[in-house]
């Protein structure tokens, strides 16, 4: 359950950081975790 394979993560899977649809105008760590995690289809 890492941000890099979450539906809301908007960065590339290889990026260390990327945008997230949950946290507007914020960068999140690709290896991060949060309670809103939803696995990409």
C-alpha positions in Angstrom: 0.0 0.0 0.0 2.4 2.7 -1.2 1.4 5.9 -2.8 3.1 5.0 -6.1 0.5 2.3 -6.9 -2.5 4.3 -5.5 -5.4 5.6 -7.8 -4.9 9.1 -6.4 -1.2 9.3 -7.0 -0.6 11.5 -10.1 3.2 11.1 -10.5 5.0 8.5 -12.5 5.5 5.2 -10.8 9.3 5.8 -11.0 9.1 9.3 -9.4 10.3 9.7 -5.8 7.6 12.3 -5.2 4.4 13.2 -7.1 1.0 15.0 -6.8 -1.9 13.5 -5.1 -5.6 14.1 -5.8 -6.4 13.9 -2.1 -3.9 16.6 -1.1 -4.4 19.5 -3.5 -1.1 21.3 -4.4 1.0 19.0 -2.3 3.7 16.5 -3.2 3.6 13.1 -1.6 6.4 10.5 -1.3 5.9 7.6 -3.7 6.8 5.2 -0.9 4.4 7.0 1.5 1.1 5.7 2.9 -2.2 7.2 3.9 -5.7 6.0 5.0 -7.2 7.1 1.6 -5.2 4.4 -0.3 -7.0 2.8 -3.2 -5.1 0.3 -5.4 -4.8 1.3 -9.1 -6.8 -0.8 -11.4 
